[in-house]
Amino acid sequence: MNLDKEKQDVIVLTTGGTIDKSYDEFEGTLENRETMIKELILGKLRLPYTYLRVYSIMSKDSLYMTDYDRSLIAKSIKTQMEKGFPIVVLHGTDTMAKTAEYCLQEV
């Protein structure tokens, strides 16, 4: 087993969605606020040969995303693509297909 493997960078772009919601005790609701993905989820993964570079684009329920929001996501993807690393976009499921189509056209 080769323990001298270099770490592979992977870009993670967060946009909100259910995976990034936290419970608001006062309101009794789930809300998108500041992302906690890195601390609560990604930090617990066992990826010894992977360095996750996490960038928060926004913290928004995908039902409320606009074309302006999608343009920010597409621009972020374009910028990160220049680095040549794999990219993962965390996005809510309700409008994921719409954002993917938008990004396909723009990127």
MDAnalysis code that builds the backbone (N, CA, C; Angstrom):
import MDAnalysis as mda
import numpy as np

u = mda.Universe.empty(321, n_residues=107, atom_resindex=np.repeat(np.arange(107), 3), trajectory=True)
u.add_TopologyAttr("name", ["N", "CA", "C"] * 107)
u.add_TopologyAttr("resid", np.arange(1, 108))
u.add_TopologyAttr("resname", ["MET", "ASN", "LEU", "ASP", "LYS", "GLU", "LYS", "GLN", "ASP", "VAL", "ILE", "VAL", "LEU", "THR", "THR", "GLY", "GLY", "THR", "ILE", "ASP", "LYS", "SER", "TYR", "ASP", "GLU", "PHE", "GLU", "GLY", "THR", "LEU", "GLU", "ASN", "ARG", "GLU", "THR", "MET", "ILE", "LYS", "GLU", "LEU", "ILE", "LEU", "GLY", "LYS", "LEU", "ARG", "LEU", "PRO", "TYR", "THR", "TYR", "LEU", "ARG", "VAL", "TYR", "SER", "ILE", "MET", "SER", "LYS", "ASP", "SER", "LEU", "TYR", "MET", "THR", "ASP", "TYR", "ASP", "ARG", "SER", "LEU", "ILE", "ALA", "LYS", "SER", "ILE", "LYS", "THR", "GLN", "MET", "GLU", "LYS", "GLY", "PHE", "PRO", "ILE", "VAL", "VAL", "LEU", "HIS", "GLY", "THR", "ASP", "THR", "MET", "ALA", "LYS", "THR", "ALA", "GLU", "TYR", "CYS", "LEU", "GLN", "GLU", "VAL"])
u.atoms.positions = np.array([
    [0.841, -1.176, 0.000],
    [0.000, 0.000, 0.000],
    [0.887, 1.241, 0.000],
    [0.652, 2.131, -0.943],
    [1.450, 3.343, -1.065],
    [0.853, 4.440, -0.187],
    [1.544, 4.772, 0.889],
    [1.056, 5.799, 1.803],
    [1.529, 7.190, 1.411],
    [2.310, 7.285, 0.339],
    [2.847, 8.566, -0.096],
    [2.015, 9.198, -1.202],
    [0.775, 8.780, -1.358],
    [-0.086, 9.346, -2.396],
    [-0.295, 10.833, -2.156],
    [-0.321, 11.582, -3.255],
    [-0.629, 13.003, -3.146],
    [-2.125, 13.178, -2.973],
    [-2.495, 14.214, -2.251],
    [-3.918, 14.507, -2.086],
    [-4.468, 15.120, -3.373],
    [-5.677, 14.714, -3.725],
    [-6.382, 15.257, -4.884],
    [-7.336, 16.346, -4.403],
    [-7.242, 17.514, -5.003],
    [-8.178, 18.580, -4.664],
    [-9.528, 18.311, -5.316],
    [-10.598, 18.559, -4.582],
    [-11.959, 18.503, -5.100],
    [-12.650, 19.780, -4.640],
    [-13.258, 20.481, -5.578],
    [-13.970, 21.716, -5.282],
    [-15.412, 21.378, -4.928],
    [-15.899, 21.905, -3.812],
    [-17.298, 21.731, -3.408],
    [-17.924, 23.119, -3.339],
    [-18.932, 23.351, -4.186],
    [-19.650, 24.621, -4.193],
    [-20.992, 24.415, -3.506],
    [-21.260, 25.171, -2.452],
    [-22.530, 25.014, -1.745],
    [-23.478, 26.149, -2.121],
    [-24.762, 25.798, -2.261],
    [-25.765, 26.795, -2.635],
    [-26.936, 26.837, -1.664],
    [-26.969, 25.927, -0.715],
    [-28.092, 25.866, 0.221],
    [-28.826, 24.550, 0.072],
    [-30.141, 24.608, 0.031],
    [-30.937, 23.389, -0.075],
    [-31.111, 22.727, 1.280],
    [-31.864, 21.653, 1.301],
    [-32.187, 20.967, 2.552],
    [-30.944, 20.491, 3.288],
    [-29.945, 20.003, 2.557],
    [-28.746, 19.468, 3.201],
    [-28.034, 20.533, 4.032],
    [-28.268, 21.790, 3.706],
    [-27.569, 22.893, 4.370],
    [-28.482, 23.697, 5.301],
    [-29.655, 23.153, 5.626],
    [-30.581, 23.869, 6.512],
    [-30.285, 23.557, 7.973],
    [-30.625, 24.516, 8.815],
    [-30.502, 24.307, 10.255],
    [-31.839, 24.655, 10.908],
    [-32.053, 24.086, 12.067],
    [-33.319, 24.251, 12.768],
    [-33.344, 25.562, 13.538],
    [-34.365, 26.372, 13.302],
    [-34.571, 27.620, 14.031],
    [-35.514, 27.322, 15.189],
    [-34.961, 27.247, 16.397],
    [-35.762, 26.887, 17.571],
    [-36.848, 27.914, 17.871],
    [-36.580, 29.177, 17.626],
    [-37.544, 30.232, 17.914],
    [-38.770, 30.113, 17.010],
    [-38.528, 29.903, 15.707],
    [-39.616, 29.806, 14.733],
    [-40.139, 28.380, 14.574],
    [-39.334, 27.401, 14.971],
    [-39.721, 26.007, 14.783],
    [-39.671, 25.577, 13.331],
    [-38.752, 26.177, 12.573],
    [-38.647, 25.886, 11.142],
    [-37.207, 25.567, 10.765],
    [-37.059, 25.000, 9.571],
    [-35.732, 24.796, 8.994],
    [-35.415, 25.991, 8.114],
    [-34.224, 26.538, 8.269],
    [-33.827, 27.731, 7.532],
    [-32.448, 27.540, 6.915],
    [-32.239, 28.178, 5.757],
    [-30.902, 28.256, 5.187],
    [-30.235, 29.494, 5.765],
    [-29.126, 29.271, 6.440],
    [-28.334, 30.368, 7.005],
    [-26.910, 30.171, 6.533],
    [-25.974, 30.518, 7.376],
    [-24.564, 30.302, 7.051],
    [-24.306, 28.803, 6.928],
    [-23.558, 28.422, 5.907],
    [-23.323, 26.994, 5.655],
    [-22.538, 26.332, 6.787],
    [-22.964, 25.147, 7.130],
    [-22.285, 24.337, 8.145],
    [-21.836, 23.003, 7.534],
    [-21.942, 22.895, 6.220],
    [-21.619, 21.655, 5.511],
    [-20.223, 21.156, 5.856],
    [-19.246, 22.050, 5.817],
    [-17.858, 21.637, 6.035],
    [-17.673, 21.036, 7.425],
    [-18.247, 21.685, 8.429],
    [-18.058, 21.224, 9.802],
    [-18.903, 19.992, 10.125],
    [-20.164, 20.006, 9.720],
    [-21.091, 18.955, 10.138],
    [-21.052, 17.688, 9.288],
    [-20.757, 17.832, 8.012],
    [-20.824, 16.662, 7.128],
    [-19.473, 16.347, 6.496],
    [-18.934, 17.279, 5.734],
    [-17.705, 16.998, 4.987],
    [-16.523, 16.714, 5.899],
    [-16.482, 17.354, 7.047],
    [-15.389, 17.142, 7.989],
    [-15.364, 15.749, 8.593],
    [-16.474, 15.034, 8.491],
    [-16.565, 13.686, 9.060],
    [-16.252, 12.581, 8.039],
    [-16.111, 12.954, 6.778],
    [-15.811, 11.957, 5.747],
    [-14.368, 11.483, 5.868],
    [-14.161, 10.221, 5.609],
    [-12.795, 9.675, 5.607],
    [-12.287, 9.661, 4.172],
    [-11.605, 10.714, 3.814],
    [-11.044, 10.857, 2.473],
    [-9.568, 11.208, 2.607],
    [-8.727, 10.227, 2.946],
    [-7.330, 10.528, 3.248],
    [-6.537, 11.095, 2.075],
    [-6.983, 10.855, 0.853],
    [-6.237, 11.338, -0.306],
    [-6.979, 12.448, -1.032],
    [-7.887, 13.101, -0.330],
    [-8.693, 14.158, -0.936],
    [-8.659, 15.399, -0.063],
    [-8.415, 16.531, -0.704],
    [-8.499, 17.816, -0.018],
    [-9.732, 18.533, -0.553],
    [-10.741, 18.728, 0.287],
    [-11.971, 19.394, -0.125],
    [-11.825, 20.902, 0.038],
    [-11.999, 21.599, -1.054],
    [-11.994, 23.065, -1.030],
    [-13.452, 23.506, -1.135],
    [-14.006, 23.981, -0.033],
    [-15.431, 24.307, 0.037],
    [-15.632, 25.810, -0.125],
    [-16.501, 26.169, -1.078],
    [-16.847, 27.565, -1.322],
    [-18.363, 27.706, -1.239],
    [-18.821, 28.617, -0.418],
    [-20.255, 28.867, -0.300],
    [-20.641, 29.986, -1.261],
    [-21.476, 29.661, -2.228],
    [-21.944, 30.667, -3.182],
    [-23.130, 31.423, -2.585],
    [-24.024, 30.663, -1.957],
    [-25.209, 31.234, -1.310],
    [-25.773, 30.192, -0.369],
    [-26.699, 30.595, 0.469],
    [-27.423, 29.661, 1.336],
    [-28.902, 29.925, 1.114],
    [-29.467, 29.219, 0.129],
    [-30.820, 29.527, -0.304],
    [-31.583, 28.249, -0.615],
    [-32.846, 28.214, -0.256],
    [-33.721, 27.126, -0.672],
    [-33.855, 27.228, -2.187],
    [-33.696, 26.130, -2.893],
    [-33.704, 26.199, -4.354],
    [-35.041, 26.669, -4.922],
    [-36.127, 26.545, -4.173],
    [-37.422, 27.060, -4.642],
    [-37.391, 28.573, -4.839],
    [-36.495, 29.248, -4.127],
    [-36.423, 30.707, -4.196],
    [-35.290, 31.206, -5.089],
    [-34.624, 30.305, -5.806],
    [-33.528, 30.725, -6.679],
    [-34.066, 31.417, -7.924],
    [-33.319, 32.429, -8.341],
    [-33.660, 33.198, -9.536],
    [-32.599, 32.938, -10.608],
    [-32.836, 33.479, -11.801],
    [-31.818, 33.350, -12.843],
    [-30.536, 34.083, -12.452],
    [-30.656, 35.134, -11.662],
    [-29.452, 35.809, -11.171],
    [-28.641, 34.857, -10.290],
    [-29.324, 34.121, -9.409],
    [-28.641, 33.136, -8.560],
    [-27.967, 32.074, -9.424],
    [-28.682, 31.617, -10.445],
    [-28.112, 30.603, -11.342],
    [-26.895, 31.154, -12.084],
    [-26.924, 32.456, -12.417],
    [-25.762, 33.048, -13.093],
    [-24.554, 33.073, -12.163],
    [-24.786, 33.293, -10.858],
    [-23.681, 33.247, -9.888],
    [-23.095, 31.840, -9.797],
    [-23.967, 30.838, -9.821],
    [-23.505, 29.447, -9.770],
    [-22.686, 29.131, -11.015],
    [-23.207, 29.506, -12.194],
    [-22.493, 29.244, -13.453],
    [-21.140, 29.951, -13.468],
    [-21.103, 31.187, -13.012],
    [-19.843, 31.944, -12.976],
    [-18.841, 31.269, -12.040],
    [-19.315, 30.800, -10.899],
    [-18.435, 30.107, -9.948],
    [-17.889, 28.816, -10.546],
    [-18.742, 28.080, -11.246],
    [-18.297, 26.842, -11.896],
    [-17.224, 27.157, -12.928],
    [-17.458, 28.180, -13.762],
    [-16.472, 28.574, -14.779],
    [-15.129, 28.908, -14.141],
    [-15.170, 29.697, -13.085],
    [-13.944, 30.100, -12.389],
    [-13.201, 28.885, -11.847],
    [-13.925, 27.972, -11.221],
    [-13.294, 26.793, -10.625],
    [-12.798, 25.811, -11.686],
    [-13.471, 25.751, -12.832],
    [-13.044, 24.843, -13.906],
    [-11.631, 25.161, -14.380],
    [-11.261, 26.433, -14.306],
    [-9.926, 26.847, -14.739],
    [-8.825, 26.188, -13.914],
    [-9.151, 25.765, -12.701],
    [-8.169, 25.117, -11.829],
    [-7.938, 23.658, -12.202],
    [-8.874, 23.078, -12.942],
    [-8.705, 21.704, -13.413],
    [-9.032, 20.616, -12.411],
    [-9.676, 20.966, -11.315],
    [-10.040, 19.969, -10.303],
    [-11.493, 19.535, -10.490],
    [-11.841, 18.339, -10.009],
    [-13.250, 17.921, -10.032],
    [-14.095, 18.896, -9.207],
    [-15.351, 19.089, -9.639],
    [-16.255, 20.024, -8.969],
    [-17.540, 19.303, -8.583],
    [-17.978, 19.529, -7.344],
    [-19.265, 19.025, -6.863],
    [-20.086, 20.244, -6.463],
    [-21.326, 20.329, -6.967],
    [-22.218, 21.419, -6.592],
    [-23.312, 20.846, -5.700],
    [-23.419, 21.365, -4.473],
    [-24.499, 20.967, -3.571],
    [-25.655, 21.933, -3.788],
    [-26.807, 21.385, -4.170],
    [-27.949, 22.197, -4.606],
    [-29.227, 21.510, -4.159],
    [-30.226, 22.269, -3.807],
    [-31.525, 21.702, -3.448],
    [-32.157, 20.972, -4.622],
    [-32.985, 19.986, -4.318],
    [-33.545, 19.126, -5.370],
    [-34.685, 19.763, -6.151],
    [-35.381, 20.736, -5.573],
    [-36.578, 21.269, -6.230],
    [-36.308, 21.909, -7.587],
    [-35.193, 22.594, -7.736],
    [-34.902, 23.252, -9.019],
    [-33.530, 22.869, -9.562],
    [-33.014, 21.741, -9.118],
    [-31.690, 21.301, -9.555],
    [-31.610, 21.167, -11.079],
    [-32.628, 20.588, -11.691],
    [-32.618, 20.384, -13.146],
    [-32.594, 21.724, -13.878],
    [-33.358, 22.687, -13.394],
    [-33.398, 24.011, -14.027],
    [-32.028, 24.688, -13.948],
    [-31.386, 24.599, -12.788],
    [-30.058, 25.190, -12.630],
    [-29.034, 24.459, -13.489],
    [-29.140, 23.140, -13.560],
    [-28.209, 22.358, -14.385],
    [-28.338, 22.750, -15.855],
    [-29.565, 22.911, -16.343],
    [-29.774, 23.335, -17.735],
    [-29.185, 24.722, -17.964],
    [-29.407, 25.628, -17.023],
    [-28.866, 26.983, -17.126],
    [-27.341, 26.937, -17.204],
    [-26.734, 26.178, -16.308],
    [-25.267, 26.084, -16.274],
    [-24.717, 25.431, -17.532],
    [-25.422, 24.443, -18.055],
    [-24.990, 23.789, -19.293],
    [-24.908, 24.804, -20.430],
    [-25.879, 25.698, -20.503],
    [-25.888, 26.726, -21.548],
    [-24.797, 27.777, -21.330],
    [-24.546, 28.121, -20.081],
    [-23.622, 29.217, -19.766],
    [-22.161, 28.796, -19.617],
    [-21.944, 27.551, -19.259],
    [-20.572, 27.089, -19.033],
    [-20.097, 26.396, -20.284],
])
